[in-house]
Amino acid sequence: MQNVPFNLATFVGQSSFGFGVLGGVVGGSIAAAKNIKLHVNGKVEAQDALTDTAQEMVGSGVATAVGALAVGAVGGGMIASLGTAFVVAVGGKFAWDRGYEAISKQANKRKLPSFSNKH
């Protein structure tokens, strides 16, 4: 059997899950850069920075995967596909963030370990 190197572009293009992984990497990278700056400037604690980065990474990945699924279901040309992906991903990320906030509020009310007190 021939040893074939891993090709990220091929992996990403084959499934909504692959798109979601890439979306999570991009969203997590953006959040990490933002949170490193905030932490260095003393505006957030390290734990809050890590929690926010993780939440953004997962939320971005889920939103991207949902957007990719919608494009596959709707089809259409490039403009329609990009528009569909954008609108559905924004809605998915919005829903993810609201759900995250609701869980965090419930954890704070019950004095359970919270995801973050920042949101």
DRENDRENZA-63438 format. One line per 3 residues: number of its first residue (from 1); their letters; for each residue y, x, z of N, C-alpha, C, O, CB. Coordinates in steps of 0.001 Angstrom, whole numbers, plus 500000, padded with zeros to 6 digits. Last residue first. Glycine has a CB too. Example, Ala and Ser with C-alpha at 12.3 -4.5 7.8 and 13.67 -1.06 7.14 Angstrom:
BEGIN
2> SA> 497750/512850/507080/498940/513670/507140/500030/512900/507870/501138/513409/508039/499402/514084/505725 ~ 494310/513190/507800/495500/512300/507800/496700/513200/507800/496681/514236/508465/495527/511308/509046;
//
This chain:
BEGIN
119> HKN> 536360/480238/529402/536492/479153/528431/536890/477919/529149/537061/476871/528527/535201/478923/527647 ~ 536022/481995/531569/537181/482138/530686/537403/480901/529823/538550/480555/529544/537011/483356/529796 ~ 533815/482136/532998/534861/481284/533560/536071/481231/532659/537034/480516/532937/535266/481774/534935;
116> SFS> 530549/481944/531628/531860/482584/531675/532845/481608/532299/532714/480394/532141/532333/483027/530251 ~ 528120/480968/532466/528175/481832/531293/529472/482617/531299/529488/483813/531008/528045/481011/529996 ~ 527362/480973/535975/528098/480501/534828/527978/481488/533671/527764/482683/533873/529558/480276/535193;
113> PLK> 524925/479991/538240/525489/481128/537504/526108/480636/536208/525447/479953/535426/524404/482201/537215 ~ 526179/476984/539810/525110/477779/539201/525728/478995/538533/526934/479022/538286/524291/476937/538173 ~ 527812/475101/540918/527826/476452/541472/526599/477248/541034/526062/478066/541781/527896/476396/542996;
110> RKN> 528181/472794/539653/526983/472891/540485/526849/474249/541151/525879/474509/541863/525753/472610/539658 ~ 530475/473372/538233/530477/472251/539181/529314/472358/540156/529451/472050/541340/530410/470912/538434 ~ 529592/475487/536587/530620/475739/537597/530661/474634/538642/530860/474917/539823/531987/475878/536937;
107> AQK> 527763/474134/534969/527286/475238/535814/528294/475536/536917/527907/475807/538054/527034/476507/534966 ~ 529509/472386/533676/528458/471854/534540/527928/472927/535482/527675/472659/536656/527316/471282/533702 ~ 531029/474255/532228/531675/473400/533226/530655/472828/534202/530897/472786/535408/532441/472264/532542;
104> SIA> 529049/475330/530532/529744/476196/531490/530409/475383/532593/530363/475768/533761/530790/477053/530773 ~ 528424/473083/529011/527395/473697/529856/528040/474576/530916/527619/474566/532072/526409/474524/529006 ~ 530882/472697/527720/530334/471648/528578/529272/472210/529519/529230/471850/530696/529740/470519/527727;
101> EYG> 531141/475073/526228/532115/474753/527273/531564/473709/528242/531756/473824/529453/533422/474249/526646 ~ 528974/474748/524489/529022/475890/525391/529978/475622/526552/529664/475905/527708/529446/477155/524632 ~ 529841/472509/523057/528613/472460/523851/528565/473562/524889/528162/473338/526031/527403/472557/522950;
98> RDW> 532087/473574/521805/532238/472452/522737/531006/472326/523623/531127/472063/524819/532480/471135/521970 ~ 530888/475608/520214/531851/475959/521258/532025/474838/522272/532103/475102/523472/533193/476302/520639 ~ 529278/474041/518483/528692/475056/519348/529624/475384/520520/529194/475430/521672/528383/476325/518543;
95> AFK> 531243/472531/517151/530248/471851/517983/529594/472832/518958/529378/472498/520123/529175/471182/517101 ~ 532557/474651/515816/533302/473776/516722/532339/473089/517693/532577/473063/518901/534112/472720/515922 ~ 530477/475568/514234/531036/476452/515264/531831/475650/516287/531783/475937/517483/531932/477533/514624;
92> GGV> 530080/473317/512570/528998/473845/513394/529508/474721/514526/529023/474626/515653/528035/474629/512542 ~ 532580/473109/511298/532081/472023/512148/530977/472487/513082/530939/472097/514250/531573/470881/511293 ~ 532521/475560/509921/533596/475277/510890/533148/474173/511843/533319/474290/513057/534914/474863/510160;
89> AVV> 530263/475118/508296/530247/476197/509291/531344/475998/510340/531114/476244/511524/530420/477562/508602 ~ 531163/473000/506695/530023/472794/507589/529965/473874/508662/529651/473582/509816/528715/472777/506792 ~ 533330/474236/505359/533535/473021/506155/532398/472820/507155/532638/472508/508321/533651/471792/505238;
86> FAT> 532050/476476/504096/533175/476623/505013/533302/475424/505940/533372/475577/507159/534466/476814/504236 ~ 530055/475341/502478/529692/476319/503505/530798/476431/504547/530520/476476/505746/529415/477696/502871 ~ 531666/473735/500794/530649/473136/501661/530298/474073/502801/530247/473658/503959/529390/472786/500859;
83> GLS> 533174/475729/499501/533829/474686/500288/532873/474040/501269/533215/473821/502431/534420/473631/499377 ~ 531126/477150/498204/531970/477822/499200/532673/476810/500100/532759/477004/501313/533009/478714/498506 ~ 530142/475080/496541/529267/475735/497513/530077/476434/498601/529754/476326/499784/528352/476742/496812;
80> AIM> 532363/474479/494951/531776/473439/495802/530901/474059/496884/530922/473606/498028/530950/472448/494957 ~ 532673/476978/493681/533759/476420/494502/533211/475361/495460/533556/475350/496642/534866/475808/493604 ~ 530154/477293/492333/530612/478254/493324/531684/477667/494240/531611/477840/495456/531145/479492/492635;
77> GGG> 528504/474047/492087/529019/475312/491588/529543/476185/492718/529396/475863/493897/530115/475066/490571 ~ 525620/472562/493737/526932/472569/493104/527327/473950/492645/526570/474909/492798/527971/472030/494047 ~ 524049/471810/496904/524090/472453/495590/525498/472464/495030/526468/472382/495785/523150/471747/494618;
74> VAG> 523204/470559/499242/524207/469922/498394/524194/470493/496985/524310/469762/496002/525591/470082/499004 ~ 521266/472232/500391/520997/470796/500251/521938/470132/499252/521528/469247/498502/521116/470105/501603 ~ 522457/474742/500380/521173/474549/499720/520870/473085/499471/520281/472735/498449/520071/475162/500540;
71> VAL> 524675/474199/501955/524868/474601/500562/523583/474395/499781/523615/473925/498644/525323/476071/500471 ~ 523377/473676/504408/524135/472618/503729/524353/472946/502257/524231/472068/501402/525485/472405/504419 ~ 522344/476206/505024/521445/475061/504815/522146/473943/504046/521567/473342/503142/520932/474526/506166;
68> AGV> 524747/477608/505369/523837/477980/504284/522842/476855/503982/522538/476586/502820/523081/479269/504642 ~ 525735/476310/507663/526497/476287/506417/525618/476617/505219/525729/475980/504171/527660/477264/506491 ~ 523747/477056/509465/523932/475632/509152/524714/475479/507849/524394/474621/507027/524667/474904/510311;
65> ATA> 524211/479833/509509/522917/479314/509063/523023/477837/508674/522451/477417/507667/521859/479496/510165 ~ 526814/479897/510567/526544/480427/509230/525230/479891/508682/525150/479532/507507/526513/481955/509258 ~ 526390/478782/513114/527302/478136/512169/527045/478609/510740/527059/477805/509808/528758/478415/512560;
62> VGS> 524646/480711/514219/524213/479319/514053/525088/478610/513024/524573/477910/512152/524261/478567/515405 ~ 526353/482975/514193/525078/482970/513476/524575/481562/513208/524131/481254/512102/524037/483738/514257 ~ 528419/482147/515853/528698/482493/514453/527430/482478/513625/527433/482020/512483/529363/483868/514358;
59> GVM> 526982/481822/518273/527678/480695/517643/527990/480950/516177/527838/480054/515347/528962/480398/518386 ~ 526119/484472/518752/525149/483400/518540/525799/482212/517833/525224/481659/516895/524543/482954/519880 ~ 528635/485768/518964/527617/486225/518031/526618/485113/517720/526312/484851/516557/526893/487445/518593;
56> EQA> 529933/484376/521001/530495/484352/519648/529461/484782/518615/529412/484229/517517/531726/485259/519563 ~ 528264/485042/523155/528453/483644/522778/528988/483531/521357/528540/482677/520592/529404/482949/523755 ~ 528583/487859/523208/527266/487261/522957/527393/485810/522493/526715/485393/521554/526398/487332/524225;
53> TDT> 531334/488016/523803/530801/488618/522579/529449/488006/522222/529203/487672/521063/530667/490143/522742 ~ 531436/486762/526315/532147/486183/525172/531614/486730/523854/531459/485979/522891/533648/486460/525282 ~ 529876/488584/527805/529476/487181/527685/530134/486529/526477/529478/485828/525706/529835/486410/528959;
50> LAD> 531410/490933/527610/530041/490888/527071/529571/489453/526855/528943/489144/525843/529072/491614/528016 ~ 533747/490079/528908/533806/490570/527529/532429/490512/526877/532298/490090/525728/534350/492010/527491 ~ 532765/489492/531441/533339/488416/530631/533428/488817/529161/533211/487992/528274/534728/488038/531156;
47> QAE> 531993/492085/532235/530995/491008/532132/531509/489851/531273/530762/489297/530467/530620/490490/533531 ~ 534475/493482/532257/533410/493874/531331/532391/492747/531136/531971/492478/530011/532702/495134/531844 ~ 537369/491334/532407/536336/492153/533037/535227/492432/532016/535070/491701/531038/535760/491447/534308;
44> VKG> 540441/491511/530594/539161/490852/530889/538229/491856/531560/538296/493060/531311/538508/490276/529587 ~ 542702/493116/530555/542887/491664/530513/541605/490882/530764/541667/489704/531114/543454/491265/529184 ~ 542843/495881/530323/542741/495294/531651/542877/493784/531691/543142/493220/532753/543762/495884/532520;
41> NVH> 542690/497073/527888/544038/496732/528355/544029/496015/529710/545078/495590/530193/544734/495859/527323 ~ 539941/497182/527610/540678/498442/527753/542084/498183/528300/542607/498977/529081/540759/499182/526394 ~ 539469/494428/527225/538953/495118/528410/539709/496415/528662/540076/496713/529798/537457/495405/528253;
38> LKI> 540725/493933/524764/541139/493192/525960/540693/493905/527234/541445/493980/528205/540569/491766/525931 ~ 539229/495703/523124/540677/495872/523279/541171/495169/524548/541943/495742/525316/541422/495321/522039 ~ 536713/494529/523385/536914/495922/523798/538397/496171/524037/538776/496780/525038/536361/496908/522728;
35> NKA> 537181/492012/522256/536927/492122/523690/537044/493550/524209/537435/493758/525357/535560/491587/524005 ~ 537552/492610/519521/538596/491902/520284/538422/492136/521778/539388/492422/522485/538562/490387/519979 ~ 535073/493800/518938/536318/494550/518741/537450/493932/519549/538220/494647/520190/536695/494595/517249;
32> AAI> 533361/491638/519520/533262/492886/520282/534549/493698/520161/535057/494220/521153/532063/493719/519798 ~ 534099/489752/517586/534313/489453/519006/534269/490726/519848/535052/490877/520786/533258/488452/519508 ~ 533276/491146/515286/534685/490759/515444/534994/490494/516916/536014/490946/517436/535010/489503/514590;
29> SGG> 530535/491321/515820/531335/492538/515626/532823/492252/515831/533533/493027/516473/531098/493119/514217 ~ 529768/488646/515885/529645/489464/517085/530470/490737/517007/531038/491180/518005/528203/489811/517324 ~ 530232/487933/513195/530965/487274/514279/530923/488072/515572/531927/488166/516278/530404/485889/514521;
26> VVG> 528350/489697/511934/529784/489745/511619/530606/489129/512752/531570/489736/513218/530074/489008/510291 ~ 525932/488908/513130/526365/490308/513189/527873/490406/512944/528581/491112/513662/525593/491163/512150 ~ 525874/486189/512453/525914/486602/513848/526389/488035/514020/527150/488343/514937/524557/486443/514467;
23> GLV> 525678/486373/509672/526840/485720/510273/526994/486093/511742/528110/486291/512222/526726/484207/510132 ~ 523131/487574/509498/524309/488300/509031/525590/487700/509619/526490/488438/510021/524370/488283/507493 ~ 521609/485465/510552/521582/486782/511183/522824/487572/510782/523488/488168/511630/520296/487553/510793;
20> GFG> 522178/483441/508674/522577/483287/510071/522604/484613/510813/523508/484865/511610/521644/482333/510773 ~ 520942/484435/506399/522392/484275/506399/522917/484164/507833/523964/484720/508165/522798/483033/505578 ~ 518308/484234/507388/518874/485534/507029/520386/485497/506991/521048/486410/507485/518342/485989/505688;
17> FSS> 518093/481471/507626/517970/482308/508817/518579/483684/508559/519280/484230/509410/516490/482444/509237 ~ 518177/480705/505011/519315/480356/505861/519288/481170/507133/520339/481526/507668/519312/478861/506190 ~ 516907/483337/502841/516777/482203/503762/518073/481924/504506/518946/482785/504617/515662/482463/504761;
14> QGV> 517342/485443/501088/516114/484659/500949/516039/483432/501850/515187/482569/501639/514946/485527/501228 ~ 519549/487060/501519/519587/486093/500434/518383/485184/500324/518400/484239/499536/519748/486798/499178 ~ 518713/488773/503570/519744/487766/503820/519696/486680/502762/519794/485496/503086/521136/488409/503853;
11> FTA> 516838/490415/502210/516452/489604/503368/517430/488461/503596/517023/487316/503791/516367/490472/504622 ~ 518475/491640/500281/517345/490809/499857/516908/489882/500987/516639/488703/500757/516163/491691/499405 ~ 520246/493032/501951/520755/492028/501008/519645/491097/500546/519857/489890/500433/521402/492708/499798;
8> LNF> 518533/494832/503332/519223/493751/504037/519700/492658/503090/519569/491475/503401/520402/494304/504812 ~ 515525/496064/502744/516762/495822/502011/517438/494601/502629/516970/493474/502467/516492/495610/500476 ~ 513340/498591/503812/513973/497310/504116/515293/497201/503358/516083/498144/503339/514204/497155/505644;
5> PVN> 511186/500248/501448/512251/500240/502459/512846/498845/502623/512850/498036/501696/513357/501239/502080 ~ 507727/500126/501208/508967/499626/500613/510043/499603/501691/509841/499001/502745/508768/498202/499991 ~ 505034/501980/500686/506013/501772/501748/507345/501396/501100/508015/502246/500513/506161/503051/502648;
2> QM> 502181/500539/499156/503406/501314/499023/504374/500971/500146/504518/499805/500514/504059/501062/497658 ~ 498823/500842/500000/500000/500000/500000/501239/500886/500000/501326/501857/500752/499999/499043/501215;
//
